[in-house]
Amino acid sequence: MTLSYRNNLLLLGLGISTFGDFVYLVAINILVLQLTGSAAAVAGLWIIGPAASLLTKFWSGSLVDRMNKRNLLISTDIVRALFIALIPFCESILFIYMILFFLSVSKAFFEPASIAYITGLIPEAERKRFNSFRSLITSSAFLIGPAVSGVLILVSSVETSIWINSVSFLFSAAVLYLLPNVDAGLDRRKITLAVLKEDWKVIYQFSYTHRYIAAVYFLSQFFMVAALAMDAQEVVFTRQILLLTEAEYGFLISITGIGSIAGAMVVSAVSAKLSVKLLMSSGFLLVSAGYLFYAFSFSFWTAAAGFIVLGFFNPFWGTGFMTFYQNNVPFDLMGRFTSLFGVLQSILQIIFIMLIGFTGELFPLRYSIITASLLMLFVAVILIGLINRPTKSFYYAEKGAKSIDQ
């Protein structure tokens, strides 16, 4: 199997899974709203994921690092397909929440396993380009997935949209089955509390010894959490503060998706010429600038300008950060490292979402959004300073052709 064919096959498998996620996102929100008529019940969907992560990720990484990554990806795709297929038959919101919880648990295994599998399968010299194409697929799915889901719901039903999503996960599993294994000499020890404690100690020691890697990783996750917290209040801010209509809000999201696709296309086209340092630095700075512009916006067009900027440059930092991570964290630690830091990310995500929502009740929501965007800019400046320290350039060294700023 040639490298290019193998890379394309992996992109296809992961892309189908990502596309299915965005189709499902719209359908499940509408289904819960139809079933309950409650906005609070829909809001509950946003809490299940972080809650499942808190209960799962502190031990799931230990399993991921000790299991066959390819088989784990296939298994989680099949499990998600089966659970999603059951959702339309549920007549109680409690059963839907239970299924969504188990889906989130499956995703807690899929995400670290997919990162580790990509790292093991894709040679270091090809990772940046691969990540840029994956970013393009994710950006396209963000825009096209909800649109396809809307069309399916319009011409058929919410249930049909959900079942098609279920089939997409089975198709993804079939594609991944065609790919080779990347694991050798797996640790087959039974997972006990003693083993978990040993694993936590290993990650702590790695993070302490490689404080620079841990600092860049943590601050990047913090940056993303702040963005997600603002996104959770996006509807309220645009509808109540900017006084946009539903149609204008929908168009605003589409503009963001178009900007993200355009940015991902640029990164894919010139990834060989742009260094990891330049991708990360420009991405962090301009995404935070886009959110700041959005926070101070006063009309549809000023908000759209901010969304275009943050959408366009989001693939820059995403591609650069993922390449930095894959090139600096050992393959055999990736599951545990990703999962344990994921626990911290989930805690921060819950705190930030609740904090912005709570302060939005006490003070004008615009103040909360401005504060969060200024915090993002502050974190971006710290990250840019860390990334461009001359003594740390070896963390960003790339194999293959020379790129700008290398």
Sequence and secondary structure as in RCSB ss.txt:
>XXXX:A:sequence
MTLSYRNNLLLLGLGISTFGDFVYLVAINILVLQLTGSAAAVAGLWIIGPAASLLTKFWSGSLVDRMNKRNLLIS
TDIVRALFIALIPFCESILFIYMILFFLSVSKAFFEPASIAYITGLIPEAERKRFNSFRSLITSSAFLIGPAVSG
VLILVSSVETSIWINSVSFLFSAAVLYLLPNVDAGLDRRKITLAVLKEDWKVIYQFSYTHRYIAAVYFLSQFFMV
AALAMDAQEVVFTRQILLLTEAEYGFLISITGIGSIAGAMVVSAVSAKLSVKLLMSSGFLLVSAGYLFYAFSFSF
WTAAAGFIVLGFFNPFWGTGFMTFYQNNVPFDLMGRFTSLFGVLQSILQIIFIMLIGFTGELFPLRYSIITASLL
MLFVAVILIGLINRPTKSFYYAEKGAKSIDQ
>XXXX:A:secstr
  HHHHHHHHHHHHHHHHHHHHHHHHHHHHHHHHHH  HHHHHHHHHHHHHHHHHHHHHHHHHHTTS HHHHHHH
HHHHHHHHHHHGGG  SHHHHHHHHHHHHHHHHHHHHHHHHHHHHHS HHHHHHHHHHHHHHHHHHHHHHHHHHH
HHHHHS HHHHHHHHHHHHHHHHHHHHTS     S       HHHHHHHHHHHHHHHHHTHHHHHHHHHHHHHHH
HHHHHHHTHHHIIIIIS   HHHHHHHHHHHHHHHHHHHHHHHHHTTTB HHHHHHHHHHHHHHHHHHHHT  SH
HHHHHHHHHHHHHHHHHHHHHHHHHHHHS GGGHHHHHHHHHHHHHHHHHHHHHHHHHHHHHS HHHHHHHHHHH
HHHHHHHHHHHHT GGGGGGG  SSS  BT 
